[in-house]
């Protein structure tokens, strides 16, 4: 079992920046891929960015060049640096961990970008 605890959400004006953190209850050396997903009201949950254990990253087209995912295995933490935020980035952001073929989710953190 893996617990994921997100932090760093909040309200920001368009063009601003935020950094999300997700701390895992187990060593991230044992986690294959970690990622961030988001769900806006009335929409399905969608992938934002993922990072493999080796550091390979993948981004949704809508966030490429604005968001950066990283992981610090020494701190069991994955980050999402979000720059140039847009109102359409408003959503609940969820941390995800893929470990031994099981998927784990955090509780979510709200990001609201005002225009």
KACORGI-V223636 format. One record per residue. N is the residue number from 1. RES is the residue in one letter. OMEGA is omega in whole degrees, -180 to 180 (999 if undefined). BURIAL is 1 if it has 16 or more other ideal C-beta (glycine too) atoms within 10 Angstrom, else 0. Layout:
BEGIN
n:res:omega:burial
N:RES:OMEGA:BURIAL
N:RES:OMEGA:BURIAL
END
This chain:
BEGIN
n:res:omega:burial
1:X:-180:0
2:X:172:1
3:X:179:0
4:X:-179:1
5:X:-179:0
6:X:174:1
7:X:175:0
8:X:180:1
9:X:178:1
10:X:-179:0
11:X:-179:0
12:X:176:1
13:X:177:0
14:X:-177:0
15:X:-179:0
16:X:-177:0
17:X:173:0
18:X:173:1
19:X:175:0
20:X:175:1
21:X:177:1
22:X:-180:1
23:X:179:1
24:X:-178:1
25:X:178:0
26:X:178:0
27:X:179:0
28:X:172:1
29:X:-179:0
30:X:-179:0
31:X:-178:1
32:X:-179:0
33:X:173:1
34:X:-177:1
35:X:176:1
36:X:176:1
37:X:177:1
38:X:179:1
39:X:176:0
40:X:-179:0
41:X:178:0
42:X:-179:0
43:X:177:0
44:X:176:0
45:X:-178:0
46:X:179:0
47:X:173:0
48:X:-179:1
49:X:175:1
50:X:177:1
51:X:-179:1
52:X:180:0
53:X:-180:0
54:X:177:0
55:X:176:0
56:X:-176:0
57:X:178:0
58:X:-177:0
59:X:168:1
60:X:-179:0
61:X:-175:0
62:X:-177:0
63:X:-179:1
64:X:180:0
65:X:180:0
66:X:-177:0
67:X:176:1
68:X:176:1
69:X:178:1
70:X:178:0
71:X:177:1
72:X:-176:0
73:X:179:0
74:X:180:0
75:X:-180:0
76:X:-171:1
77:X:170:1
78:X:-177:1
79:X:170:1
80:X:176:1
81:X:-176:0
82:X:179:1
83:X:178:0
84:X:-176:0
85:X:-179:1
86:X:177:0
87:X:-180:0
88:X:173:0
89:X:179:1
90:X:-177:1
91:X:166:1
92:X:-178:1
93:X:-177:1
94:X:172:1
95:X:-179:1
96:X:176:1
97:X:178:1
98:X:-175:1
99:X:178:1
100:X:178:0
101:X:175:0
102:X:176:0
103:X:179:0
104:X:-178:1
105:X:170:0
106:X:-176:1
107:X:179:0
108:X:176:1
109:X:-174:1
110:X:171:0
111:X:177:1
112:X:-180:0
113:X:-179:1
114:X:-179:0
115:X:999:0
END
